[in-house]
Amino acid sequence: LMSERRMQDRIKLHGYLADIADGCRVYGGIVENISTEGFCLSDLPSKFAVQPQKYCIVISGEMDSVHLHYKLTVFPCWRKLNNTSIDVGFRITEVPERWRRFVREILLQQLEEW
């Protein structure tokens, strides 16, 4: 996989999960960090075959007691093998404005907590 320079810092995220489809199966992972342009998923099963192709992913979680879903088209940038799982960094191919607003809200929440 091609290594790409990250344009923006990633923001740590807690309590958000992702489902990613590879065309045959759907796999679950944990969203570790986000930016307006991409994110990192951890704890994907090692049988998830990361290919240089577009994937459909749904990120879900809760903010202020509201359940949120974001459907994104993504492309893998890097992967890191662990014992029984892999971490994968993804770039969002077409960033919805709704996702940009979500990232800004998370960033503002974290700044207020400082």
MDTraj code that builds the backbone (N, CA, C; nanometers):
import mdtraj as md
import numpy as np

residues = "LEU MET SER GLU ARG ARG MET GLN ASP ARG ILE LYS LEU HIS GLY TYR LEU ALA ASP ILE ALA ASP GLY CYS ARG VAL TYR GLY GLY ILE VAL GLU ASN ILE SER THR GLU GLY PHE CYS LEU SER ASP LEU PRO SER LYS PHE ALA VAL GLN PRO GLN LYS TYR CYS ILE VAL ILE SER GLY GLU MET ASP SER VAL HIS LEU HIS TYR LYS LEU THR VAL PHE PRO CYS TRP ARG LYS LEU ASN ASN THR SER ILE ASP VAL GLY PHE ARG ILE THR GLU VAL PRO GLU ARG TRP ARG ARG PHE VAL ARG GLU ILE LEU LEU GLN GLN LEU GLU GLU TRP".split()
xyz = np.array([
    [0.0835, -0.1191, 0.0000],
    [0.0000, 0.0000, 0.0000],
    [0.0875, 0.1249, 0.0000],
    [0.0368, 0.2241, -0.0639],
    [0.1120, 0.3481, -0.0749],
    [0.1079, 0.4263, 0.0561],
    [0.2225, 0.4756, 0.0966],
    [0.2293, 0.5584, 0.2171],
    [0.2048, 0.7035, 0.1760],
    [0.1140, 0.7705, 0.2446],
    [0.0823, 0.9095, 0.2111],
    [0.1090, 0.9985, 0.3311],
    [0.1500, 1.1208, 0.3017],
    [0.1718, 1.2187, 0.4074],
    [0.0378, 1.2694, 0.4582],
    [0.0202, 1.2700, 0.5887],
    [-0.1043, 1.3171, 0.6481],
    [-0.1083, 1.4695, 0.6427],
    [-0.2199, 1.5230, 0.5934],
    [-0.2337, 1.6679, 0.5788],
    [-0.2797, 1.7342, 0.7086],
    [-0.3519, 1.6587, 0.7925],
    [-0.4058, 1.7162, 0.9152],
    [-0.3768, 1.6233, 1.0318],
    [-0.3680, 1.6824, 1.1506],
    [-0.3528, 1.6016, 1.2703],
    [-0.4791, 1.5212, 1.2939],
    [-0.4616, 1.4049, 1.3527],
    [-0.5760, 1.3212, 1.3866],
    [-0.6239, 1.3553, 1.5270],
    [-0.7542, 1.3402, 1.5489],
    [-0.8168, 1.3663, 1.6781],
    [-0.8566, 1.2318, 1.7371],
    [-0.8154, 1.2061, 1.8606],
    [-0.8497, 1.0801, 1.9279],
    [-1.0007, 1.0713, 1.9444],
    [-1.0558, 0.9523, 1.9235],
    [-1.2004, 0.9337, 1.9324],
    [-1.2283, 0.8143, 2.0222],
    [-1.3321, 0.8231, 2.1043],
    [-1.3663, 0.7150, 2.1965],
    [-1.5107, 0.6717, 2.1751],
    [-1.5339, 0.5409, 2.1731],
    [-1.6695, 0.4881, 2.1695],
    [-1.7339, 0.4803, 2.0319],
    [-1.6555, 0.4934, 1.9258],
    [-1.7112, 0.4831, 1.7908],
    [-1.6609, 0.3552, 1.7247],
    [-1.7526, 0.2870, 1.6560],
    [-1.7214, 0.1623, 1.5878],
    [-1.7432, 0.1798, 1.4384],
    [-1.6857, 0.0881, 1.3611],
    [-1.7013, 0.0945, 1.2163],
    [-1.7264, -0.0444, 1.1607],
    [-1.8095, -0.0491, 1.0591],
    [-1.8310, -0.1709, 0.9808],
    [-1.7813, -0.1429, 0.8406],
    [-1.6952, -0.2325, 0.7899],
    [-1.6388, -0.2140, 0.6573],
    [-1.6672, -0.3373, 0.5729],
    [-1.7101, -0.3143, 0.4497],
    [-1.7438, -0.4233, 0.3585],
    [-1.6332, -0.4383, 0.2544],
    [-1.5919, -0.5640, 0.2306],
    [-1.4890, -0.5886, 0.1293],
    [-1.5470, -0.6497, 0.0013],
    [-1.6797, -0.6495, -0.0088],
    [-1.7439, -0.7076, -0.1255],
    [-1.8042, -0.8441, -0.0962],
    [-1.7461, -0.9161, -0.0004],
    [-1.7961, -1.0492, 0.0382],
    [-1.8481, -1.0502, 0.1811],
    [-1.7736, -0.9855, 0.2701],
    [-1.8073, -0.9873, 0.4126],
    [-1.8043, -0.8460, 0.4691],
    [-1.8636, -0.8348, 0.5880],
    [-1.8567, -0.7090, 0.6628],
    [-1.7753, -0.7358, 0.7878],
    [-1.6778, -0.6503, 0.8150],
    [-1.5904, -0.6644, 0.9313],
    [-1.6091, -0.5451, 1.0236],
    [-1.5896, -0.5669, 1.1520],
    [-1.6019, -0.4596, 1.2496],
    [-1.4663, -0.4158, 1.3013],
    [-1.4538, -0.2868, 1.3305],
    [-1.3313, -0.2322, 1.3876],
    [-1.3638, -0.1177, 1.4812],
    [-1.2609, -0.0679, 1.5481],
    [-1.2739, 0.0432, 1.6420],
    [-1.2111, 0.1669, 1.5789],
    [-1.2845, 0.2784, 1.5814],
    [-1.2312, 0.4036, 1.5275],
    [-1.1405, 0.4645, 1.6338],
    [-1.0110, 0.4720, 1.6039],
    [-0.9119, 0.5231, 1.6999],
    [-0.8999, 0.6745, 1.6946],
    [-0.8883, 0.7275, 1.5727],
    [-0.8718, 0.8714, 1.5566],
    [-0.9254, 0.9132, 1.4209],
    [-0.9559, 1.0428, 1.4105],
    [-1.0203, 1.0952, 1.2895],
    [-0.9595, 1.2288, 1.2500],
    [-0.9809, 1.2658, 1.1250],
    [-0.9580, 1.4016, 1.0758],
    [-1.0651, 1.4255, 0.9711],
    [-1.0685, 1.5427, 0.9123],
    [-1.1693, 1.5660, 0.8091],
    [-1.1409, 1.4816, 0.6853],
    [-1.0171, 1.4394, 0.6672],
    [-0.9787, 1.3671, 0.5454],
    [-0.9643, 1.2164, 0.5638],
    [-0.9600, 1.1671, 0.6901],
    [-0.9381, 1.0242, 0.7087],
    [-0.9502, 0.9817, 0.8530],
    [-0.9129, 0.8552, 0.8785],
    [-0.9221, 0.8001, 1.0135],
    [-0.8429, 0.6701, 1.0207],
    [-0.8253, 0.6221, 1.1433],
    [-0.7583, 0.4949, 1.1688],
    [-0.8570, 0.3988, 1.2337],
    [-0.8619, 0.2771, 1.1812],
    [-0.9404, 0.1703, 1.2431],
    [-0.8444, 0.0718, 1.3068],
    [-0.8761, 0.0298, 1.4281],
    [-0.7964, -0.0743, 1.4932],
    [-0.8844, -0.1958, 1.5164],
    [-0.8197, -0.3044, 1.5503],
    [-0.8881, -0.4276, 1.5889],
    [-0.9694, -0.4903, 1.4747],
    [-0.9300, -0.4615, 1.3494],
    [-0.9921, -0.5328, 1.2377],
    [-0.9377, -0.6749, 1.2374],
    [-1.0205, -0.7744, 1.2064],
    [-0.9690, -0.9116, 1.2024],
    [-0.8576, -0.9233, 1.0983],
    [-0.7558, -1.0008, 1.1285],
    [-0.6431, -1.0133, 1.0355],
    [-0.6845, -1.0765, 0.9033],
    [-0.7998, -1.1445, 0.8991],
    [-0.8467, -1.2024, 0.7724],
    [-0.9037, -1.0970, 0.6779],
    [-0.9226, -0.9730, 0.7276],
    [-0.9639, -0.8643, 0.6381],
    [-0.8474, -0.8361, 0.5437],
    [-0.8680, -0.8632, 0.4158],
    [-0.7607, -0.8473, 0.3167],
    [-0.7608, -0.7038, 0.2652],
    [-0.6657, -0.6250, 0.3120],
    [-0.6570, -0.4852, 0.2699],
    [-0.6039, -0.4813, 0.1268],
    [-0.6862, -0.4309, 0.0367],
    [-0.6472, -0.4178, -0.1039],
    [-0.6487, -0.2696, -0.1422],
    [-0.5696, -0.2316, -0.2427],
    [-0.5729, -0.0915, -0.2878],
    [-0.6982, -0.0653, -0.3714],
    [-0.8109, -0.0544, -0.3019],
    [-0.9407, -0.0326, -0.3667],
    [-1.0278, 0.0516, -0.2746],
    [-1.1389, 0.1000, -0.3288],
    [-1.2338, 0.1750, -0.2473],
    [-1.3182, 0.0785, -0.1660],
    [-1.3488, 0.1195, -0.0426],
    [-1.4350, 0.0427, 0.0468],
    [-1.5486, 0.1321, 0.0938],
    [-1.6610, 0.0694, 0.1270],
    [-1.7724, 0.1395, 0.1886],
    [-1.7654, 0.1108, 0.3383],
    [-1.7761, 0.2157, 0.4182],
    [-1.7636, 0.1996, 0.5625],
    [-1.8733, 0.2801, 0.6321],
    [-1.9233, 0.2260, 0.7418],
    [-2.0211, 0.2985, 0.8233],
    [-1.9620, 0.3137, 0.9632],
    [-1.9467, 0.4384, 1.0056],
    [-1.8969, 0.4695, 1.1400],
    [-2.0177, 0.5072, 1.2244],
    [-2.0253, 0.4508, 1.3440],
    [-2.1392, 0.4825, 1.4307],
    [-2.0937, 0.5016, 1.5743],
    [-2.1686, 0.5850, 1.6441],
    [-2.1401, 0.6137, 1.7838],
    [-2.2443, 0.7091, 1.8384],
    [-2.2187, 0.7608, 1.9570],
    [-2.3145, 0.8486, 2.0219],
    [-2.2483, 0.9784, 2.0658],
    [-2.3192, 1.0888, 2.0425],
    [-2.2739, 1.2196, 2.0916],
    [-2.3930, 1.2885, 2.1552],
    [-2.3788, 1.3282, 2.2791],
    [-2.4871, 1.3955, 2.3517],
    [-2.6176, 1.3156, 2.3446],
    [-2.6078, 1.1853, 2.3650],
    [-2.7222, 1.0924, 2.3650],
    [-2.7916, 1.0786, 2.2295],
    [-2.7279, 1.1231, 2.1235],
    [-2.7829, 1.1075, 1.9887],
    [-2.6968, 1.0049, 1.9149],
    [-2.7633, 0.9022, 1.8594],
    [-2.6891, 0.8001, 1.7858],
    [-2.6575, 0.8522, 1.6457],
    [-2.5306, 0.8451, 1.6064],
    [-2.4852, 0.8996, 1.4789],
    [-2.4334, 0.7892, 1.3879],
    [-2.4579, 0.8049, 1.2575],
    [-2.4057, 0.7140, 1.1550],
    [-2.3446, 0.7980, 1.0439],
    [-2.2281, 0.7567, 0.9963],
    [-2.1652, 0.8233, 0.8826],
    [-2.1250, 0.7168, 0.7826],
    [-2.1806, 0.7233, 0.6624],
    [-2.1456, 0.6296, 0.5558],
    [-2.0425, 0.6981, 0.4672],
    [-1.9249, 0.6348, 0.4527],
    [-1.8145, 0.6973, 0.3816],
    [-1.7545, 0.6001, 0.2797],
    [-1.7022, 0.6562, 0.1724],
    [-1.6228, 0.5784, 0.0769],
    [-1.4773, 0.6096, 0.1062],
    [-1.3980, 0.5046, 0.1270],
    [-1.2611, 0.5240, 0.1749],
    [-1.1621, 0.4421, 0.0927],
    [-1.0353, 0.4804, 0.1060],
    [-0.9246, 0.4112, 0.0395],
    [-0.8155, 0.3884, 0.1437],
    [-0.7619, 0.2664, 0.1563],
    [-0.6586, 0.2408, 0.2579],
    [-0.5258, 0.3079, 0.2212],
    [-0.4574, 0.3607, 0.3223],
    [-0.3278, 0.4261, 0.3028],
    [-0.2135, 0.3444, 0.3632],
    [-0.2398, 0.2795, 0.4743],
    [-0.1365, 0.1998, 0.5413],
    [-0.2029, 0.0940, 0.6275],
    [-0.1242, -0.0044, 0.6683],
    [-0.1735, -0.1074, 0.7601],
    [-0.0609, -0.1514, 0.8519],
    [-0.0999, -0.1969, 0.9706],
    [-0.0037, -0.2447, 1.0701],
    [-0.0582, -0.3757, 1.1257],
    [0.0178, -0.4813, 1.1122],
    [-0.0236, -0.6114, 1.1628],
    [0.0047, -0.6216, 1.3116],
    [-0.0931, -0.6722, 1.3863],
    [-0.0768, -0.7020, 1.5282],
    [-0.0850, -0.8541, 1.5423],
    [-0.1014, -0.9056, 1.6621],
    [-0.1077, -1.0507, 1.6803],
    [-0.2229, -1.1144, 1.6038],
    [-0.3452, -1.0766, 1.6353],
    [-0.4618, -1.1375, 1.5701],
    [-0.5473, -1.0352, 1.4977],
    [-0.4989, -0.9128, 1.4878],
    [-0.5775, -0.8080, 1.4232],
    [-0.4853, -0.7150, 1.3453],
    [-0.5460, -0.6219, 1.2721],
    [-0.4688, -0.5215, 1.2004],
    [-0.5275, -0.3829, 1.2260],
    [-0.4415, -0.2829, 1.2180],
    [-0.4824, -0.1428, 1.2198],
    [-0.4674, -0.0923, 1.0765],
    [-0.5617, -0.0115, 1.0315],
    [-0.5570, 0.0398, 0.8949],
    [-0.5900, 0.1884, 0.8954],
    [-0.5094, 0.2656, 0.8257],
    [-0.5369, 0.4075, 0.8059],
    [-0.6096, 0.4264, 0.6743],
    [-0.7176, 0.5031, 0.6756],
    [-0.7982, 0.5250, 0.5555],
    [-0.8059, 0.6725, 0.5213],
    [-0.8112, 0.7001, 0.3923],
    [-0.8382, 0.8341, 0.3404],
    [-0.9810, 0.8332, 0.2865],
    [-1.0594, 0.9350, 0.3197],
    [-1.1971, 0.9456, 0.2706],
    [-1.1907, 1.0025, 0.1288],
    [-1.2499, 0.9310, 0.0328],
    [-1.2359, 0.9733, -0.1069],
    [-1.3230, 1.0931, -0.1419],
    [-1.4429, 1.0988, -0.0887],
    [-1.5306, 1.2153, -0.1076],
    [-1.5855, 1.2517, 0.0298],
    [-1.5352, 1.3616, 0.0848],
    [-1.5676, 1.3970, 0.2232],
    [-1.7007, 1.4712, 0.2302],
    [-1.8027, 1.4102, 0.2947],
    [-1.9310, 1.4804, 0.3089],
    [-1.9196, 1.5971, 0.4073],
    [-1.9946, 1.7028, 0.3819],
    [-1.9943, 1.8187, 0.4725],
    [-2.0375, 1.7785, 0.6126],
    [-2.1278, 1.6822, 0.6238],
    [-2.1742, 1.6335, 0.7538],
    [-2.0584, 1.5758, 0.8348],
    [-1.9654, 1.5057, 0.7701],
    [-1.8475, 1.4502, 0.8370],
    [-1.7563, 1.5633, 0.8847],
    [-1.7359, 1.6644, 0.8008],
    [-1.6521, 1.7789, 0.8394],
    [-1.7073, 1.8463, 0.9655],
    [-1.8400, 1.8637, 0.9707],
    [-1.9026, 1.9251, 1.0889],
    [-1.8810, 1.8386, 1.2124],
    [-1.8944, 1.7069, 1.1972],
    [-1.8739, 1.6140, 1.3074],
    [-1.7315, 1.6262, 1.3623],
    [-1.6323, 1.6285, 1.2744],
    [-1.4917, 1.6400, 1.3176],
    [-1.4701, 1.7719, 1.3912],
    [-1.5283, 1.8805, 1.3390],
    [-1.5151, 2.0110, 1.4070],
    [-1.5774, 2.0071, 1.5461],
    [-1.6953, 1.9424, 1.5583],
    [-1.7609, 1.9318, 1.6891],
    [-1.6767, 1.8528, 1.7885],
    [-1.6184, 1.7425, 1.7438],
    [-1.5326, 1.6609, 1.8310],
    [-1.4113, 1.7427, 1.8750],
    [-1.3512, 1.8147, 1.7818],
    [-1.2343, 1.8975, 1.8130],
    [-1.2710, 2.0050, 1.9147],
    [-1.3856, 2.0706, 1.8972],
    [-1.4287, 2.1742, 1.9920],
    [-1.4538, 2.1144, 2.1305],
    [-1.5166, 1.9965, 2.1356],
    [-1.5400, 1.9287, 2.2643],
    [-1.4087, 1.9016, 2.3358],
    [-1.3100, 1.8526, 2.2621],
    [-1.1815, 1.8211, 2.3243],
    [-1.1086, 1.9461, 2.3690],
    [-1.1202, 2.0549, 2.2946],
    [-1.0561, 2.1798, 2.3347],
    [-1.1202, 2.2341, 2.4633],
    [-1.2526, 2.2197, 2.4741],
    [-1.3219, 2.2659, 2.5939],
    [-1.2828, 2.1845, 2.7168],
    [-1.2512, 2.0565, 2.6963],
    [-1.2123, 1.9705, 2.8086],
    [-1.0734, 2.0049, 2.8614],
    [-0.9910, 2.0724, 2.7809],
    [-0.8570, 2.1131, 2.8236],
    [-0.8719, 2.2241, 2.9218],
])
top = md.Topology()
chain = top.add_chain()
for i, resn in enumerate(residues, 1):
    res = top.add_residue(resn, chain, resSeq=i)
    for name in ("N", "CA", "C"):
        top.add_atom(name, md.element.get_by_symbol(name[0]), res)
traj = md.Trajectory(xyz[None], top)
